[in-house]
Amino acid sequence: MKIVISGYGRMGKLIHQTALKKNHLISAILDNDKDWKQYENEIRLADMVIDFSVPDAVMGVIKRCFGYNIPLVTGTTGWYNKLNDIKDECIKTKQSLLYAPNFSIGMNILFAINKYLSQLMNEATQYDVSIQEAHHKNKLDAPSGTAIKIATDIIGNINRKNKWVNNESHNKEELEIFSERKDNIIGVHQVIYTSNEDEIIIEHQAKNRDGLALGAIIAAEWLLGKTGFYTMEDIFKYK
């Protein structure tokens, strides 16, 4: 598969290494508008774009891929307020897009556990729930896209929660997300259920970024030849 990498930071470089290990070809590396113009021919001939850029750039990346009719896998977060519009455009114009707040297989297992647990906890009204997440000091968005995904699934299953907030709240209908940015933390996410009697915690800790890169390549391999709008849940149908 001929892959174009959009965004050549730490994740972009790791995507590069992982793709080569899986015998894929990197046909272009794009890190700014100039690169998109310089490598236009290589982009048009590519099979897939994998994007780990920045929130300010990702919408332009999506529009360009739609314009070139090239499938796109993106792990960039911070643009989900436009998600429904992009989904509608993708389906209407028969494009191909797979996005994920987190490509780690372990985290996608935790997503499934979180959904199931929140269904159980809907009836256990003595428990309150909150989310804690920590990342490296250079992460631009807070809360993380992963934390937002976790929160959205909880709100979808627990009737007593109707929105998430990225701060402490005295409104019991609000789901608190606490974000920390320090040092070189890869990513830690906790879902905490607390009652007067006990506490239930599920947690995912990323030891490195290798799982994210591998998951992105798996997603690209799965997306090839398909049209439509997808997430990792379409690949890993955990029950």
C-alpha positions as CSV (number, residue, x, y, z in Angstrom):
1,M,0.0,0.0,0.0
2,K,1.3,3.5,-0.9
3,I,0.8,5.7,2.2
4,V,1.1,9.4,2.6
5,I,1.8,10.6,6.1
6,S,0.2,13.9,7.1
7,G,1.9,15.4,10.2
8,Y,5.5,14.3,10.9
9,G,5.8,14.7,14.6
10,R,6.4,11.9,17.0
11,M,3.4,9.9,15.8
12,G,4.1,10.6,12.2
13,K,7.6,9.3,12.5
14,L,6.4,6.2,14.3
15,I,3.8,5.6,11.7
16,H,6.6,5.8,9.1
17,Q,8.6,3.1,10.9
18,T,5.6,0.8,11.5
19,A,4.4,1.0,7.9
20,L,7.8,0.0,6.6
21,K,8.0,-2.9,9.0
22,K,4.6,-4.1,7.5
23,N,6.0,-3.7,4.0
24,H,4.1,-0.6,3.0
25,L,5.6,2.2,0.9
26,I,5.7,5.8,2.1
27,S,5.2,7.9,-1.0
28,A,5.1,11.3,0.6
29,I,5.5,13.1,4.0
30,L,3.4,16.2,4.5
31,D,4.0,18.7,7.2
32,N,2.7,22.0,5.8
33,D,0.9,23.6,2.8
34,K,4.0,23.7,0.7
35,D,4.4,19.9,1.0
36,W,0.9,19.4,-0.3
37,K,1.7,21.3,-3.4
38,Q,5.2,19.9,-3.8
39,Y,4.0,16.2,-3.6
40,E,0.7,16.6,-5.4
41,N,1.5,13.8,-7.9
42,E,2.5,11.4,-5.2
43,I,-0.6,12.2,-3.3
44,R,-2.9,11.5,-6.3
45,L,-1.2,8.1,-6.8
46,A,-1.4,7.1,-3.1
47,D,-3.7,4.5,-1.7
48,M,-4.1,6.1,1.7
49,V,-3.4,9.1,3.8
50,I,-2.7,8.7,7.6
51,D,-3.0,11.9,9.5
52,F,-1.6,12.8,12.9
53,S,-1.3,16.5,12.4
54,V,-2.8,19.3,14.7
55,P,-6.3,20.5,15.4
56,D,-5.9,23.7,13.3
57,A,-4.8,21.7,10.3
58,V,-7.0,18.6,10.3
59,M,-10.0,20.1,8.6
60,G,-7.8,21.2,5.7
61,V,-6.4,17.7,5.5
62,I,-9.8,16.1,5.4
63,K,-11.0,18.5,2.6
64,R,-7.9,17.9,0.6
65,C,-8.3,14.1,0.8
66,F,-11.9,14.4,-0.2
67,G,-10.9,16.5,-3.1
68,Y,-8.3,13.9,-4.2
69,N,-10.7,11.0,-3.6
70,I,-8.1,9.4,-1.3
71,P,-9.0,7.3,1.8
72,L,-8.0,9.0,5.1
73,V,-7.2,7.6,8.5
74,T,-6.9,10.3,11.1
75,G,-6.0,10.2,14.8
76,T,-5.9,14.0,15.2
77,T,-8.3,15.2,17.9
78,G,-9.8,18.6,18.7
79,W,-12.2,18.9,15.8
80,Y,-15.1,16.8,16.9
81,N,-17.5,19.8,17.0
82,K,-17.5,19.4,13.2
83,L,-17.7,15.6,13.2
84,N,-21.4,15.4,12.1
85,D,-20.8,17.8,9.1
86,I,-17.8,15.8,8.0
87,K,-19.6,12.5,8.3
88,D,-22.5,13.8,6.2
89,E,-20.2,15.1,3.5
90,C,-18.2,11.9,3.5
91,I,-21.2,9.8,3.0
92,K,-22.9,12.1,0.5
93,T,-19.8,12.4,-1.7
94,K,-18.8,8.7,-1.3
95,Q,-15.5,9.4,0.3
96,S,-13.6,7.2,2.7
97,L,-12.7,8.3,6.3
98,L,-11.8,6.4,9.5
99,Y,-11.2,8.5,12.6
100,A,-10.4,7.4,16.1
101,P,-9.6,9.3,19.3
102,N,-7.3,6.4,20.1
103,F,-6.0,3.6,17.9
104,S,-4.6,1.4,20.7
105,I,-6.2,-2.0,20.7
106,G,-6.1,-2.0,24.5
107,M,-7.9,1.3,24.7
108,N,-10.6,0.1,22.3
109,I,-11.1,-2.9,24.7
110,L,-11.5,-0.4,27.5
111,F,-14.0,1.6,25.5
112,A,-16.1,-1.6,25.3
113,I,-15.7,-2.3,29.0
114,N,-16.7,1.3,29.7
115,K,-19.9,1.0,27.7
116,Y,-20.9,-2.2,29.4
117,L,-20.0,-0.9,32.9
118,S,-22.0,2.3,32.4
119,Q,-25.0,0.3,31.4
120,L,-24.8,-1.6,34.7
121,M,-24.2,1.6,36.7
122,N,-27.2,3.3,35.3
123,E,-29.3,1.4,37.9
124,A,-26.7,1.8,40.7
125,T,-27.7,5.4,41.5
126,Q,-25.6,5.5,44.7
127,Y,-22.4,5.8,42.5
128,D,-21.1,9.1,41.1
129,V,-18.7,8.9,38.1
130,S,-15.8,11.0,37.0
131,I,-12.9,10.7,34.5
132,Q,-9.3,11.6,35.0
133,E,-6.8,11.8,32.1
134,A,-3.1,12.8,32.0
135,H,-0.8,13.4,29.0
136,H,2.5,15.0,28.2
137,K,2.9,18.8,28.6
138,N,2.9,19.4,24.8
139,K,-0.6,18.0,24.1
140,L,-2.6,20.8,22.6
141,D,-6.2,19.7,23.5
142,A,-7.9,19.1,26.8
143,P,-9.7,17.0,27.5
144,S,-8.3,14.4,25.3
145,G,-10.3,12.9,22.5
146,T,-10.1,9.6,24.3
147,A,-11.6,11.1,27.4
148,I,-14.4,12.7,25.4
149,K,-15.2,9.3,23.8
150,I,-15.3,7.7,27.2
151,A,-17.5,10.5,28.6
152,T,-19.9,10.4,25.6
153,D,-20.4,6.7,26.0
154,I,-21.1,7.1,29.8
155,I,-23.6,9.9,29.1
156,G,-25.3,7.7,26.5
157,N,-26.0,5.0,29.1
158,I,-26.3,6.8,32.5
159,N,-29.5,8.8,32.7
160,R,-28.4,10.9,35.6
161,K,-25.5,12.5,33.5
162,N,-26.4,14.8,30.6
163,K,-23.1,16.6,29.7
164,W,-19.4,16.5,30.5
165,V,-17.4,19.4,31.8
166,N,-13.6,19.8,32.0
167,N,-13.6,21.0,35.6
168,E,-15.0,20.3,39.0
169,S,-18.8,20.7,39.2
170,H,-21.4,20.8,41.9
171,N,-24.1,19.8,39.4
172,K,-24.7,16.1,39.7
173,E,-26.0,15.9,36.1
174,E,-22.6,17.0,34.8
175,L,-19.8,14.4,34.3
176,E,-16.5,15.8,35.5
177,I,-13.3,15.3,33.4
178,F,-10.1,16.2,35.1
179,S,-7.1,16.8,32.7
180,E,-3.5,17.0,33.6
181,R,-0.6,18.0,31.3
182,K,2.9,17.4,32.6
183,D,6.2,15.7,31.9
184,N,6.3,13.1,29.2
185,I,3.2,11.1,30.0
186,I,2.1,9.1,27.0
187,G,-1.5,8.7,28.1
188,V,-3.4,7.6,31.3
189,H,-7.2,7.4,31.5
190,Q,-9.3,6.4,34.5
191,V,-13.0,6.0,34.9
192,I,-13.9,6.3,38.6
193,Y,-17.2,5.3,40.2
194,T,-17.5,6.3,43.8
195,S,-20.1,5.6,46.5
196,N,-20.1,6.1,50.3
197,E,-19.1,2.4,50.6
198,D,-16.6,1.7,47.8
199,E,-14.9,2.7,44.6
200,I,-14.7,1.1,41.2
201,I,-11.9,2.1,38.8
202,I,-11.0,1.1,35.3
203,E,-7.8,2.4,33.9
204,H,-5.7,2.3,30.7
205,Q,-2.0,3.3,30.8
206,A,-0.1,3.6,27.5
207,K,3.5,2.5,28.0
208,N,4.6,3.9,24.6
209,R,3.1,5.0,21.3
210,D,3.8,1.8,19.4
211,G,0.3,0.5,19.9
212,L,-1.2,3.7,18.5
213,A,0.9,3.4,15.4
214,L,0.2,-0.3,14.9
215,G,-3.6,0.4,15.3
216,A,-3.4,3.2,12.7
217,I,-1.8,0.9,10.2
218,I,-4.3,-1.9,10.9
219,A,-7.1,0.7,10.4
220,A,-5.6,1.8,7.0
221,E,-5.3,-1.8,5.9
222,W,-8.9,-2.4,6.8
223,L,-10.2,0.8,5.2
224,L,-8.6,0.2,1.8
225,G,-11.2,-0.4,-0.8
226,K,-14.1,0.8,1.3
227,T,-16.2,4.0,1.1
228,G,-18.0,5.5,4.0
229,F,-17.4,6.9,7.5
230,Y,-15.9,4.6,10.1
231,T,-14.4,4.3,13.5
232,M,-12.3,1.6,15.2
233,E,-15.6,0.1,16.5
234,D,-16.3,-1.0,13.0
235,I,-13.0,-3.0,13.0
236,F,-13.1,-4.4,16.6
237,K,-16.6,-5.4,17.3
238,Y,-16.1,-6.1,21.0
239,K,-19.3,-7.3,22.8
